[in-house]
């Protein structure tokens, strides 16, 4: 497993944790959604690059 995939998965898990923390602060909810989107986008870019190589 590449280290970049591990970092992206950790970001996604962190985003879910912030989203599910139960805080009523809208900043935390938005931050969680943004982190999830960033991690997912990162994984998608890496997968597309890997598929283009083959």
C-alpha positions in Angstrom: 0.0 0.0 0.0 1.3 3.4 -1.0 1.8 5.9 1.8 -0.3 8.5 -0.1 -3.3 6.1 0.0 -2.8 5.7 3.8 -2.7 9.5 4.3 -5.9 9.9 2.2 -7.7 7.2 4.2 -6.6 8.8 7.5 -8.0 12.1 6.2 -11.3 10.5 5.3 -11.6 8.9 8.7 -10.7 12.2 10.4 -13.4 13.9 8.3 -16.0 11.3 9.4 -14.9 11.8 13.0 -15.4 15.5 12.8 -18.7 15.1 11.1 -20.0 12.6 13.7 -18.6 14.4 16.8 -22.1 15.7 17.7 -20.9 19.3 17.9 -23.5 21.8 16.8 -20.8 24.1 15.5 -21.3 24.5 11.7 -17.6 25.0 11.3 -16.8 21.5 12.4 -19.4 20.0 10.1 -18.1 22.0 7.1 -14.5 21.1 8.0 -15.5 17.4 8.2 -17.2 17.4 4.8 -14.3 19.3 3.3 -11.7 16.9 4.6 -13.8 13.9 3.4 -14.1 15.5 -0.1 -10.3 16.3 -0.2 -9.3 12.7 0.7 -11.8 11.2 -1.7 -10.6 13.5 -4.5 -7.0 12.5 -3.7 -7.7 8.8 -4.0 -9.6 9.3 -7.2 -6.7 11.2 -8.8 -4.3 8.5 -7.7 -6.5 5.8 -9.1 -6.9 7.6 -12.5 -3.1 8.0 -12.8 -2.6 4.3 -12.0 -5.2 3.3 -14.6 -3.6 5.5 -17.3 -0.2 3.9 -16.7 -1.5 0.5 -17.7 
